[in-house]
């Protein structure tokens, strides 16, 4: 027997752009949307990785999945992403702004160029992609923008000034866009992941301080697994979240509850 309201999560006939979609949380979210019926355009700086991820998603879920090499810090590339999506799928219903980087270290050991690099990908890239898709979404009176913020956009952590600053900016951008786009039938929300064992976090997973943090600060006492982000992505990308905009959905194993 089908669960009441389950069709609200059905994304059959929808098309989603997922930046940073060839690996990590981006690939997991793209696969989640595909499992709900959505076609997906996966954006990556590496064409081979994008193609491989797209082929895997198509094989697993039977939807159309296409990989495209693009850099969200490049205006021409961002415009090419929208053009590709419209030419291949005829529309864009969902944008998941997942592409991001992290440069760690004490502030006096980082260069301003390090800070700028993180902000350009994590903040400017989100803004550029949103600006690209909004005119199309306004024309059709529908859209879902899902930004990847972070628990580190809500709370602080030492040696993370570039990353925390960028994710705090994403949270505020999400709130502002939620207000700005509401009258056009477009929602904008953010997922705030906690400690998932993404490729970005693999270099620190065996660090003793990191291990103590995971056990001591995360209520579930473990890293998040990739598929555990999928429910949040499907929810915010589908009609199930129709009365949410400008919101932060925290998926962190109970870290920020303490």
FITOR-630680 format. One record per residue (C-alpha): x, y, z; chain; residue in three letters. Coordinates in pm, 1 decimal. Each point is the difference from the previous one (the first is absolute). Last residue first. Layout:
N
+----------+----------+----------+-----+------+
:       px :       py :       pz : mol : type :
+----------+----------+----------+-----+------+
:        X :        Y :        Z :   A :  ALA :
...
+----------+----------+----------+-----+------+
//
This chain:
258
+----------+----------+----------+-----+------+
:       px :       py :       pz : mol : type :
+----------+----------+----------+-----+------+
:   2419.7 :   2009.3 :   2160.5 :   A :  UNK :
:   -262.4 :     -0.6 :   -275.6 :   A :  UNK :
:    263.9 :    126.6 :   -245.3 :   A :  UNK :
:    164.0 :   -344.0 :    -22.9 :   A :  UNK :
:   -319.1 :   -208.8 :     -6.8 :   A :  UNK :
:     98.3 :   -226.5 :   -287.2 :   A :  UNK :
:     54.2 :    303.0 :   -222.9 :   A :  UNK :
:   -278.6 :     39.8 :   -252.1 :   A :  UNK :
:   -126.7 :    356.0 :     60.1 :   A :  UNK :
:   -268.8 :    137.8 :   -232.7 :   A :  UNK :
:     45.1 :    378.0 :    -24.8 :   A :  UNK :
:   -301.8 :    198.2 :   -118.1 :   A :  UNK :
:    -50.7 :    289.0 :   -241.0 :   A :  UNK :
:   -298.5 :   -180.8 :   -146.0 :   A :  UNK :
:   -224.8 :   -275.9 :    123.2 :   A :  UNK :
:   -370.3 :    -44.6 :    -78.1 :   A :  UNK :
:     57.4 :   -203.1 :   -319.8 :   A :  UNK :
:    243.4 :   -238.1 :    170.1 :   A :  UNK :
:   -173.5 :   -321.1 :   -112.0 :   A :  UNK :
:    -22.2 :    144.4 :   -351.5 :   A :  UNK :
:    353.4 :   -123.2 :    -62.8 :   A :  UNK :
:    353.8 :    139.0 :     16.0 :   A :  UNK :
:     -2.7 :     68.5 :    375.5 :   A :  UNK :
:   -126.9 :   -349.3 :     83.8 :   A :  UNK :
:    218.4 :   -181.2 :   -253.9 :   A :  UNK :
:    313.1 :    171.5 :    131.1 :   A :  UNK :
:    -88.3 :    -65.1 :    364.4 :   A :  UNK :
:    -65.6 :   -366.4 :    -70.7 :   A :  UNK :
:    324.4 :    -36.3 :   -193.9 :   A :  UNK :
:    241.9 :    123.4 :    265.9 :   A :  UNK :
:      5.9 :   -335.6 :    181.3 :   A :  UNK :
:    113.4 :   -171.4 :   -321.5 :   A :  UNK :
:    351.7 :    137.6 :     49.0 :   A :  UNK :
:     51.1 :   -132.4 :    351.6 :   A :  UNK :
:     25.7 :    244.0 :    289.9 :   A :  UNK :
:    302.8 :    -44.7 :    223.7 :   A :  UNK :
:    -52.6 :   -157.2 :    338.6 :   A :  UNK :
:    -87.4 :     67.8 :    362.0 :   A :  UNK :
:   -378.1 :     31.4 :    -49.5 :   A :  UNK :
:      0.3 :    302.8 :    232.7 :   A :  UNK :
:    291.8 :    160.1 :   -182.9 :   A :  UNK :
:    218.2 :    203.9 :    236.7 :   A :  UNK :
:    202.6 :   -251.8 :    197.1 :   A :  UNK :
:     28.4 :   -293.4 :   -238.9 :   A :  UNK :
:     51.4 :    203.4 :   -317.9 :   A :  UNK :
:    212.8 :    258.5 :    179.8 :   A :  UNK :
:    226.7 :   -257.5 :    157.9 :   A :  UNK :
:     59.1 :   -156.3 :   -340.7 :   A :  UNK :
:     74.6 :    340.4 :   -151.2 :   A :  UNK :
:    249.9 :     79.5 :    273.5 :   A :  UNK :
:    171.9 :   -332.6 :    -62.5 :   A :  UNK :
:     28.3 :     59.2 :   -376.8 :   A :  UNK :
:   -109.5 :   -311.0 :   -186.4 :   A :  UNK :
:   -288.2 :    171.5 :   -185.0 :   A :  UNK :
:    201.3 :    311.2 :    -84.1 :   A :  UNK :
:    103.7 :    -70.4 :   -361.8 :   A :  UNK :
:   -338.5 :   -170.5 :    -70.7 :   A :  UNK :
:   -194.4 :    318.4 :     72.9 :   A :  UNK :
:     -9.2 :    155.3 :   -348.9 :   A :  UNK :
:    -54.3 :   -345.3 :   -156.4 :   A :  UNK :
:   -319.9 :    -12.2 :    208.1 :   A :  UNK :
:    -26.8 :   -173.7 :    335.2 :   A :  UNK :
:   -298.6 :    200.4 :    117.2 :   A :  UNK :
:     42.8 :    220.0 :    305.5 :   A :  UNK :
:   -301.3 :    231.6 :     11.9 :   A :  UNK :
:   -207.6 :     89.5 :   -300.2 :   A :  UNK :
:   -195.7 :    326.3 :    -10.5 :   A :  UNK :
:   -250.2 :    -32.0 :   -284.3 :   A :  UNK :
:   -125.0 :    328.5 :   -133.5 :   A :  UNK :
:   -331.3 :    135.4 :   -126.4 :   A :  UNK :
:   -113.7 :    208.0 :   -294.3 :   A :  UNK :
:   -355.1 :    -22.8 :   -127.8 :   A :  UNK :
:   -124.9 :    124.4 :   -334.5 :   A :  UNK :
:   -368.3 :     64.2 :    -64.7 :   A :  UNK :
:     69.7 :    353.0 :   -123.7 :   A :  UNK :
:   -121.4 :    183.6 :    312.4 :   A :  UNK :
:    244.4 :   -199.1 :    213.6 :   A :  UNK :
:    308.2 :    105.4 :   -196.9 :   A :  UNK :
:    129.0 :    291.7 :    205.4 :   A :  UNK :
:    -83.9 :   -140.4 :    342.4 :   A :  UNK :
:    161.1 :   -337.9 :    -61.2 :   A :  UNK :
:    283.3 :    177.6 :   -178.8 :   A :  UNK :
:     81.5 :    199.3 :    313.3 :   A :  UNK :
:    -15.1 :   -304.8 :    227.1 :   A :  UNK :
:    218.5 :   -204.6 :   -233.1 :   A :  UNK :
:    251.3 :    281.5 :    -34.7 :   A :  UNK :
:     21.9 :     12.1 :    379.7 :   A :  UNK :
:     75.0 :   -370.6 :     23.9 :   A :  UNK :
:    246.8 :     20.8 :   -289.2 :   A :  UNK :
:    183.0 :    284.2 :    175.4 :   A :  UNK :
:     33.3 :   -208.5 :    315.7 :   A :  UNK :
:    135.4 :   -276.6 :   -222.2 :   A :  UNK :
:    268.3 :    225.5 :   -143.4 :   A :  UNK :
:    107.9 :    142.0 :    333.9 :   A :  UNK :
:     16.0 :   -348.1 :    151.7 :   A :  UNK :
:    214.9 :   -123.5 :   -289.2 :   A :  UNK :
:    248.2 :    287.6 :     -9.7 :   A :  UNK :
:     32.3 :     26.3 :    381.9 :   A :  UNK :
:     39.4 :   -374.4 :     61.9 :   A :  UNK :
:    292.4 :    -27.7 :    242.3 :   A :  UNK :
:   -236.3 :      8.1 :    297.2 :   A :  UNK :
:   -360.8 :   -106.7 :    -34.5 :   A :  UNK :
:   -308.4 :    220.0 :      8.1 :   A :  UNK :
:   -372.5 :    -65.8 :     -4.0 :   A :  UNK :
:   -272.7 :     61.7 :   -259.5 :   A :  UNK :
:    196.5 :     10.3 :   -326.9 :   A :  UNK :
:    219.0 :   -273.4 :    141.7 :   A :  UNK :
:   -313.7 :   -214.6 :     18.7 :   A :  UNK :
:     26.3 :     30.6 :   -373.5 :   A :  UNK :
:   -146.9 :    182.4 :   -299.6 :   A :  UNK :
:    -82.9 :   -204.5 :   -306.2 :   A :  UNK :
:   -255.7 :    201.1 :   -192.5 :   A :  UNK :
:   -327.0 :   -141.7 :   -128.6 :   A :  UNK :
:   -183.6 :    206.5 :   -260.0 :   A :  UNK :
:   -341.8 :   -137.3 :    -95.5 :   A :  UNK :
:   -192.3 :    158.8 :   -283.0 :   A :  UNK :
:   -340.2 :     85.6 :   -138.6 :   A :  UNK :
:   -174.1 :    290.9 :   -169.9 :   A :  UNK :
:     98.3 :   -104.4 :   -351.7 :   A :  UNK :
:    159.2 :    331.6 :    -94.8 :   A :  UNK :
:    135.3 :     55.7 :    351.0 :   A :  UNK :
:    184.1 :   -333.4 :    -11.0 :   A :  UNK :
:    169.3 :     98.4 :   -324.8 :   A :  UNK :
:    107.9 :    337.5 :    139.5 :   A :  UNK :
:    118.4 :   -166.7 :    325.6 :   A :  UNK :
:    234.3 :   -253.6 :   -160.3 :   A :  UNK :
:    304.5 :    218.5 :    -73.3 :   A :  UNK :
:    -26.3 :    218.1 :    311.5 :   A :  UNK :
:     -7.8 :   -308.5 :    217.2 :   A :  UNK :
:    310.7 :   -138.5 :   -169.4 :   A :  UNK :
:    191.9 :    324.8 :     40.9 :   A :  UNK :
:   -100.2 :     41.2 :    363.7 :   A :  UNK :
:    102.8 :   -354.8 :     91.3 :   A :  UNK :
:    331.2 :     42.6 :   -181.6 :   A :  UNK :
:     62.6 :    331.7 :    175.2 :   A :  UNK :
:    -49.1 :   -161.4 :    339.3 :   A :  UNK :
:    174.4 :   -338.0 :     15.7 :   A :  UNK :
:    223.3 :     28.6 :   -305.5 :   A :  UNK :
:    109.2 :    364.1 :     24.9 :   A :  UNK :
:     -6.2 :     -0.4 :    380.8 :   A :  UNK :
:    238.8 :   -294.6 :     20.7 :   A :  UNK :
:    242.7 :    156.5 :   -248.3 :   A :  UNK :
:    -18.6 :    339.8 :    168.6 :   A :  UNK :
:    100.5 :   -143.2 :    337.3 :   A :  UNK :
:    295.0 :   -187.1 :   -147.7 :   A :  UNK :
:     99.7 :    314.8 :   -192.7 :   A :  UNK :
:     -4.4 :    189.8 :    328.5 :   A :  UNK :
:    271.0 :   -237.6 :    109.7 :   A :  UNK :
:    -36.5 :   -246.5 :    283.1 :   A :  UNK :
:    249.5 :    -56.5 :    281.7 :   A :  UNK :
:   -112.4 :    297.7 :    208.4 :   A :  UNK :
:   -364.3 :   -111.1 :    -30.9 :   A :  UNK :
:     76.3 :   -343.8 :    139.3 :   A :  UNK :
:    -59.6 :   -275.4 :   -256.7 :   A :  UNK :
:   -252.6 :   -166.3 :   -228.7 :   A :  UNK :
:    -83.1 :     53.8 :   -367.2 :   A :  UNK :
:   -342.0 :   -138.8 :    -87.6 :   A :  UNK :
:   -166.1 :    -28.9 :   -340.7 :   A :  UNK :
:   -354.9 :      8.3 :   -130.8 :   A :  UNK :
:   -235.6 :   -105.7 :   -277.2 :   A :  UNK :
:   -340.9 :    -90.2 :    149.0 :   A :  UNK :
:   -242.5 :    253.0 :   -141.5 :   A :  UNK :
:   -297.1 :   -225.4 :    -72.7 :   A :  UNK :
:   -213.8 :    159.2 :   -269.8 :   A :  UNK :
:   -343.3 :   -140.5 :    -70.9 :   A :  UNK :
:   -261.5 :     45.9 :   -271.0 :   A :  UNK :
:    221.8 :     63.5 :   -301.3 :   A :  UNK :
:   -158.0 :    -19.7 :   -343.7 :   A :  UNK :
:     11.4 :   -146.3 :   -350.9 :   A :  UNK :
:    201.8 :   -304.6 :    106.2 :   A :  UNK :
:    301.6 :     -2.5 :   -232.6 :   A :  UNK :
:     -7.8 :    354.5 :   -141.4 :   A :  UNK :
:   -126.8 :    156.3 :    322.5 :   A :  UNK :
:    256.6 :   -178.7 :    216.2 :   A :  UNK :
:    284.2 :     73.2 :   -239.1 :   A :  UNK :
:    -89.3 :    369.6 :    -20.2 :   A :  UNK :
:    -17.2 :     22.5 :    378.6 :   A :  UNK :
:    341.7 :   -161.3 :     38.7 :   A :  UNK :
:    147.1 :    216.1 :   -277.8 :   A :  UNK :
:    -97.6 :    313.7 :    192.6 :   A :  UNK :
:    189.9 :   -131.3 :    301.2 :   A :  UNK :
:    301.8 :    -81.2 :   -216.4 :   A :  UNK :
:      5.5 :    351.2 :   -145.7 :   A :  UNK :
:    -16.1 :    156.8 :    346.4 :   A :  UNK :
:    288.3 :   -209.2 :    136.4 :   A :  UNK :
:      5.6 :    -63.5 :    376.7 :   A :  UNK :
:   -252.8 :   -281.3 :    -42.3 :   A :  UNK :
:    250.9 :   -193.9 :   -211.3 :   A :  UNK :
:   -149.0 :   -231.4 :   -261.1 :   A :  UNK :
:     40.2 :   -350.7 :   -137.3 :   A :  UNK :
:   -337.0 :   -156.2 :    -72.9 :   A :  UNK :
:   -141.3 :   -339.4 :     87.4 :   A :  UNK :
:   -344.0 :   -113.0 :   -114.9 :   A :  UNK :
:   -256.0 :   -214.1 :    180.5 :   A :  UNK :
:   -323.1 :   -112.0 :   -160.1 :   A :  UNK :
:   -190.3 :   -227.8 :    234.7 :   A :  UNK :
:     20.3 :   -379.6 :     28.6 :   A :  UNK :
:     97.7 :     -3.9 :    367.6 :   A :  UNK :
:    315.9 :   -206.1 :     39.4 :   A :  UNK :
:    128.2 :      4.4 :   -357.8 :   A :  UNK :
:    -82.4 :    368.1 :    -45.4 :   A :  UNK :
:    165.7 :     85.5 :    331.0 :   A :  UNK :
:    314.7 :   -193.0 :    -88.5 :   A :  UNK :
:     24.9 :    157.8 :   -345.1 :   A :  UNK :
:    -37.1 :    347.3 :    150.6 :   A :  UNK :
:    271.2 :    -66.1 :    259.1 :   A :  UNK :
:    238.4 :   -125.9 :   -269.0 :   A :  UNK :
:    -74.7 :    296.0 :   -227.1 :   A :  UNK :
:     61.0 :    252.1 :    278.2 :   A :  UNK :
:    325.3 :   -171.7 :     99.6 :   A :  UNK :
:    120.1 :      3.9 :   -360.5 :   A :  UNK :
:   -101.4 :    364.3 :    -45.1 :   A :  UNK :
:    190.6 :    126.0 :    305.8 :   A :  UNK :
:    -94.1 :    343.9 :    133.6 :   A :  UNK :
:   -338.1 :   -147.1 :     82.1 :   A :  UNK :
:   -366.7 :     65.7 :    -76.0 :   A :  UNK :
:   -252.8 :   -283.0 :     -3.7 :   A :  UNK :
:   -319.9 :     58.2 :   -197.7 :   A :  UNK :
:   -277.9 :   -210.3 :    146.8 :   A :  UNK :
:   -330.7 :   -155.2 :   -102.4 :   A :  UNK :
:   -234.1 :    -38.7 :    295.9 :   A :  UNK :
:   -187.2 :   -320.1 :     86.3 :   A :  UNK :
:     30.1 :    -26.5 :    379.8 :   A :  UNK :
:    304.9 :   -225.4 :    -35.3 :   A :  UNK :
:    146.6 :    268.4 :   -227.1 :   A :  UNK :
:    -37.0 :    256.6 :    277.9 :   A :  UNK :
:    189.0 :   -230.3 :    234.9 :   A :  UNK :
:    268.2 :    -71.5 :   -259.0 :   A :  UNK :
:     54.2 :    374.2 :    -44.9 :   A :  UNK :
:     17.2 :     37.4 :    377.9 :   A :  UNK :
:    263.8 :   -272.8 :     29.9 :   A :  UNK :
:    201.9 :    143.4 :   -289.4 :   A :  UNK :
:     -0.8 :    341.8 :    161.6 :   A :  UNK :
:     75.0 :   -138.4 :    346.1 :   A :  UNK :
:    323.9 :   -156.9 :   -117.1 :   A :  UNK :
:     68.2 :    -34.1 :   -369.9 :   A :  UNK :
:    -95.5 :    110.2 :   -351.9 :   A :  UNK :
:   -266.7 :    253.8 :     91.2 :   A :  UNK :
:    206.5 :    297.1 :    109.2 :   A :  UNK :
:   -290.0 :    196.3 :   -139.9 :   A :  UNK :
:   -331.9 :   -181.9 :    -25.8 :   A :  UNK :
:   -244.8 :    117.5 :   -265.9 :   A :  UNK :
:   -341.9 :   -159.7 :     31.0 :   A :  UNK :
:   -273.5 :    -92.0 :   -246.8 :   A :  UNK :
:   -349.6 :   -106.6 :     98.9 :   A :  UNK :
:   -221.1 :   -243.3 :   -188.5 :   A :  UNK :
:    -21.4 :   -247.1 :    286.8 :   A :  UNK :
:     93.0 :    177.1 :    321.0 :   A :  UNK :
:   -230.7 :   -189.7 :    235.8 :   A :  UNK :
:     42.8 :    128.8 :    356.5 :   A :  UNK :
:   -351.7 :    143.2 :     16.9 :   A :  UNK :
:   -119.7 :   -329.8 :   -139.6 :   A :  UNK :
:     65.7 :   -156.2 :    342.4 :   A :  UNK :
:   -286.9 :    198.2 :    148.2 :   A :  UNK :
:   -144.2 :   -296.3 :    185.6 :   A :  UNK :
:    237.9 :   -299.4 :    -17.2 :   A :  UNK :
:    -65.8 :   -243.3 :   -279.5 :   A :  UNK :
:   -135.0 :   -343.3 :     97.1 :   A :  UNK :
+----------+----------+----------+-----+------+
//
